[in-house]
Amino acid sequence: MNSNKETAIEADAKVPAIRITRDFAATPEQLFRAHTDPVLFARWIGPDAMPPRIVYWDPRPGGSWRYVTEHEGVEYGFHGCFHQVRPDRIVQTFTFEGQPDGVALETLTFETLGERRTRLHAQSLCDSFEARDAWLASGMESGVDQGYAKLDRLLADGAV
Amino acid sequence: MNSNKETAIEADAKVPAIRITRDFAATPEQLFRAHTDPVLFARWIGPDAMPPRIVYWDPRPGGSWRYVTEHEGVEYGFHGCFHQVRPDRIVQTFTFEGQPDGVALETLTFETLGERRTRLHAQSLCDSFEARDAWLASGMESGVDQGYAKLDRLLADGAV
């Protein structure tokens, strides 16, 4: 059975959040590992052309993380804290260092759909609709799609 | 010159946030210390009847914090991470452990108004209007007022 390879990316109508929904041929535990193990995470996150380098990564409640990517000689940084880390739910903060005062609150939940199928729900909460809409308009969708496609391949290869 | 002792607590009309505004007879540096030094923080935060005990507190970006209070034999816990810590701006996550899946993103900014007068802007961003409204309806306002009154006294005593 193939996973649903369509990533749904929606702007919430009521709150300044982006909601992403994506199904994987995986268990919840595999998705949890993919999002918390830094070696695994670095193998799939983001656009194919911009593999990240993990600078630090402590995936426990109260821990923090940072990675950098590079494109055409320019380095881009991302960092945040892990607020909650549970097998079915991760809450973390997220800042793109190109906008150092911007911060989103990310909530990831892993919903089992049955035999080795899990639905990822990812909510990115911004503090204004302007910030949310600018993020959506920034071209983030292709990077998200490419990342999940790499994760599909890692799962299929038994690497997670 | 007296500080404005009125705390303004407002529900944002557009986003699920609570906005608190309060003036202090203080410099921005004093308000920053009051919010980041755990010994000072514990002397003013919250209702007078519920002094907190700091369990851990690392006020650096990527650090985490937790404190507990007690009322009529029941212990209440609060914890989060410090996402950003700058002299004019602090961003942290906040969970009340009575609702362990609830989390707010708190942004505190310290705006100088001139000679030893500073305006605190505190924004608490929730992920739903229901959560925001329930928090407002919970009686949090008197605890906020009592806390700021204690901070006024600490400032007047030269303790900050």
Interface residues (C-beta under 8 A of the other chain):
Chain A: K14 V15 P16 A17 P61 G62 G63 S64 H79 G80 C81 F82 H83 Q84 R89 V91 T93 T95 D101 V103 L105 T107 Q123 L125 D127 S128 F129
Chain B: K14 V15 P16 A17 P61 G62 G63 S64 H79 G80 C81 F82 H83 Q84 R89 V91 T93 T95 D101 V103 L105 T107 Q123 L125 D127 S128 F129
